[in-house]
Amino acid sequence: MNATQASGGSAALVKFEIGHAPGRIPLPPGRVVVAVDGMERAGFEYEAFKAERNAFLALNPPLSGTDLTFIPVSSHYGDMIIRRGTHIDWYDGPTLAEALGI
C-alpha cells in the first residue's frame, strides 16, 4: 500500500493492490483519491472492485470533510491512469490523472 500527497497537496492519494486492501489508515480531510490497482488479476470485474472498496470503507470510514473517490486501475495495461483503456468499460468516473488534476 502506498499513501502519498499528490498535485501540490490538492488531493491525497492512496494506492493499493487488489486483494491487499490496507488496514486502518488516517484519512485527511479534503479530497482523497483511492486507486485500486491490479484489476487485471480480478478479470477487470466490477464486483471485485466493489468488494475492495467496501473492505476499505469498513476499516476507513470517511470523516466529516473527507471526499473519497475510488478508481479501478490496471498499471499493467495502463487503464484508468492517464487514459481510459478498454478493459474497465463499466467504470464511467475520472481517470487517476483527472481525479488528481494532473
Buried (B, 14 or more C-beta within 10 A) or exposed (E): EEBEEBBEEEBBBBBBBBEEBBEEEEBBEEBBBBBBBBBBEBEBBBEBBEBBBEEBBEEBEEEEEBEBBBBBBBBEBEBBBEEBBEBBEEBEEBBBBBBBEE
